[in-house]
């Protein structure tokens, strides 16, 4: 797999200017989310706006990678000092290579806190959306760090030390806010590595959209708290214990039909998000399901492991029924859901 993570900030509430609902259930490494808002998106939908110098979200552990690539929509307000917007993380929570913006709108590359280089004459301006992509190879002497804006390379550092800690692994990516009076906005975020035959380099200007269940699918085994099963999992953002589906029987399934996707170009992949929790001290796991055509595909069972809500994720770069890239028609006819492990 090359595509590791996607986020469009579409599923944390529908009202602009309100703190996101459920972001902490998906990102376990977070800080000061009450100082962040959901706002209008870069192209459509929603974006995430920060207003605190420790406001952050970080991907789960993405495994041991030597190269990671990330892209995201970015907009900023007036800043008074050089401010970090994103960082790659090494094992043991070590901040590695990171990208910052200067008061002149230039992009500044650092290894942890050590300055390595910056753009000249780029001059990003406040209040404008830009699509920024960053790729780094971790190495103590032969590392690289490349930055693109709107598809054009604006900074390309090679033959440098990009290892901040003692283990040459890239494990996670973090988006972060600046000062308490500075607004940073993020949207349309992806992360991939350089393995596999596709999605193994810069993907270019991307759009991430969310769709929600809107009808029952081919299985409704779980017990609903009320109404139909699909009506208990169509919330934006999720409503905690107000509506839910519950089960304890192995191999029981729920499948749902979903809203239609907006018209887009190439679909690099999809990410299925399942918000769930345990209700007692018994260890419980779920498999994430997709059903396309005649093919029902399940991932390896994931342990929930907590009585507070968490989000299990599954990335699918191809349609399991065709083993080819997703199409709009294939995605719109697909069902998604879960199965007890």
Phi, psi and omega in degrees: 000141178249317177283123187249333188199139172221150180205128177245358180059032183267347193244027183241022180128160184248355184259125177292148177082010182244142178302143182297143178257117174093003180298324182290342177284341181258325182246104184284338175260094183225168176203137172050048179291341176292345176264016178238157182229159165267131181227178178301144184281172182294316179247313178203177176067224188233164173226172179248124182246128180254152176211054179193140187284353172243009174294129183200158164225146182225138178300158168298174176300122184264010182089181182274112180237145171265336177229134171229147177234136177222149176221148182197148170284141185218135174220143183223158174258185182301133177235154181252346180218165175301129188230133180284141176244328180210157179209146168271144181241139178263179179301159178062027176071021180282119174293130179254228179294138182214160184242135181229163177241139182265171180295341179267005179080020175266157179257134193239124181259135179221151168260108193053247180257003184273121181292133180240338181166165181208160175287160176229124177082009180289309171060052174299144184246155182291154174075012183236135177282135173232148172257116186248134176233142183225135176230134177224144170250126183271124179195148183287342180217336184247030180285164178224158178208113183236138180234133175241145171233124182054036176087353181253135179290126180245346178206130182216099181257129181228159179060041183238165175275111179248012181260112182273328182253216184249351182239122185279070176224142172254121189248338187199166176230138182238138166256140189218152178275176178250222182287169186294340179255007183252133179257119170251136177238141181230149177200162169052059187264134171227156172223134173218169173245189186256020179268170177075180185265341181228165178052038185246018178205191177307133179266347182084187183298113185245155175236133179244121180243152176248141172234155188234155175303140178224003178194160177293145174259212187272000178214137177216064185275331182291155178273119181282148174291331176191155174063209180273152183304317184296331181290344180268356182229023181253018187282149174224103349280179188294148191256029177058233185266015178290313175227140183194166170242141188224145180197159177221010184261125182302139177074001173294148187227152161235133173233145184226145164279155186235163173302159176283145176287147170293164181291123179224174177271234179298134175259110182283338179165173177231157174233123178265128182245126179239112180272125188205168174204161172274153180247001176209192185272004180277129178297134186222149179223159178229148167254142176267131187251147163228143175230114179230130185059235179259008187254121170256123185240133178238144173275179174294138181304135178250129178288132179287302168075013180204148176268359169260156186294137175225166181242119172272137184235151174218126177260131175236114179278336181229160176286119182300336182283331183246345185060020178240172180303147178299144169246162178300316182294320179295319179292319182292338179264358184280157170242149179225154180181215186206162180220140176295137186281000000 
